[in-house]
Amino acid sequence: MREATLKDVATRAGVSIRTVSNVVNGYAPVSDALRAKVETALGELDYRPNVIARNLKQGRSGLLGLVVPELDVPYFAELARATIAAGRRHGYTVMVDQTDADPERERELLTRNSRLALFDGLILSPLTLTVQDLRVRGNRAPIVLLGEHLFDGSFSHVAIDNVAAAREATEHLIALGRTRIAAIGDQPYQTGETAQLRTAGYRQALERAGIAYDPRLVRPTERFHRRLGAAAATELMALPSPPDAIFCYNDLLALGALRSLVRAGVRVPDDVAVIGIDGIEEGEFSMPSLSTVAPDKQQIATLAVESLVALIEGTAAPAPAEVRAAHTLLPRESTLGISGLGVSGLGISG
């Protein structure tokens, strides 16, 4: 059976082809009565617009690019899935690439001859680029930035409130009576903005609770990887006065820390409570399950795609948009204990 055309829809609705086109593409205002007739006909005929032809006519590819540092980091994999779905709702196909946090790779993706130049717009989560790199890029496709790096008001930007997220994670530990709270993941260098904001939130929570900041309890990590979280936790537990709680700047660091603690026979959370940030699915199935602050990845993806589509279609506000996505504290067993087992912590002997 052949697919319905604009002419078929117009005949069924008793309107002109131009009216049907205006409804489908949003080119011009249409009265509510005519719109209702057209939409009824569209549904009855199961009309599917020829997106490829429409894009070619408008000089577009119908493709959006999502560029992230590492796809094997679960947060970015889950975010990519949500972005692909959000792009599909707007009639776009989302292609995903990764930079491995390599400065040359990030710059190469912005050159005129990069394959990303074929895209109508880019959603970019950079780690090493500067504002100047973006301003002089050869690829002039619209860009929406994710995360904290690079935002100076020059580009549309979607992120969570990292200070608040870190503060809430630390306050959760304080509410449980923990007083020696360590932090894993600080990055006190130029491209570590997200980590620095999380350090600020951690310190805010300590100050509000009247707990003295102890720099010996803060462990920097070059990346947010499991093995670095495990190594940092081992170092912390070797201190003369080890922590009774650990706030990790992402869930992978926290999962690494959990592994190190359990291997050392430390009971979690009896001896040491652990919390992360990211809300990745892996944390639900760790043992114990990981307490976390979960950014709303669906909302981040939706906001980023909506902002990018507005830039592509020329409907965005004159000033670049800074949009904050929601986050939620999810207390689980690594801070509250394992329910139903008659114990509140997990450890192994020997």
Buried (B, 14 or more C-beta within 10 A) or exposed (E): EEEBBBEBBBBBBEBEBEBBBBBBEEEEEBEEEBBEBBBEBBEEBEBEEEEEEBBEEEEBBBBBBBBBBBBEBBBBBBBBBBBBBBBEEBEBEBBBBBBEBEBEBBBEBBEEEBEBBEBBBBBBBBBBBBBEBBEEBEBEBBBBBBBBBBBEEEBBBBBBBBBBBBBBBBBBBBEBEBBBBBBBBBBEEEBBBBBBBBBBBBBBBBEEBEBEEBEEBBBBBEBBBBBBBBBBBBBBBEEEEBBBBBBBBBBBBBBBBBBBBBBBEBBBBBBBBBBBBBBBEBBEEBEBBBBBBBBBBBBBBBBBBBBBBBBBBEEBEEEBBBBBBEBEBBBBBBBBBBEEEEEBBBBEEE
